[in-house]
């Protein structure tokens, strides 16, 4: 159900952020020409597309996601530049259908937060790497340090009430944005040479409903799915008020903290 909302992320600002963060992951994982790379929770294709360009025609990139609907976008995007080195695989991150040591690098962009069994997923990623192979993971920092998430929650609360918003998000798994959370998971999964750091990011996007529409559908789809057109208009007005503090002319300037975790598969 959420796959369609990812296709709404088509603004130039979102694409620019995708490119920045994909480049960060590629550098952190040491991805270069001819490498074999696993993108865990690839969704609509980032950083898998960027990784495919980095490894070249002689390399290999596997874009893995448990939802085939999510991978439709990745397949479409890979077809235009004819990236034959990119292959889409439907599988669970915690149960990888590959032999041990099959990949030189693994990356995951904002997907680890959604995994039910995070320790199992990280152990699987470590086993999938050759000795000395590197993995790099991006997760959102705390909501308090993320303008878009904070404004979205404020607008939804103003419209639906705190109890409804809390109920809609009560099943969400605990975040990984607090300092040290990624490090602990990577260490317990058997990675070595672990690094963790905060990445400050800012996106400038047009000051209209695109600032919240896709993320609202992904996070609060059950709340907004049955709204009439009139109620949708009223909800947009509430969200516009919530985002007003971040408006600068025709743009919203939204800051966020992102956590980057890097680990290396130990020697054989």
Secondary structure, 3 states (H helix, E strand, C coil): CCHHHHCCCCCHHHHHHHHHHHHHHHHHCCCCCCCEEEEECCCCCCCHHHHHHHHCCCCEEEEEECCHHHHHHHHHHHHHCCCCCEEEEECCCCCCCCCCCCEEEEEEECCHHHCCCHHHHHHHHHHHEEEEEEEEEEEECCHHHEHHHHHHHHHHHHHHCHHHHHHHHCCCCCCCCCCCHHHHHHHHCCEEEEEEEEEEEEEEEECCHHHCHHHHHHHHHHHHCCCCHHHHHHHHHHHHHHHHHHEECCEEEEEEEEEEEEEEECCC
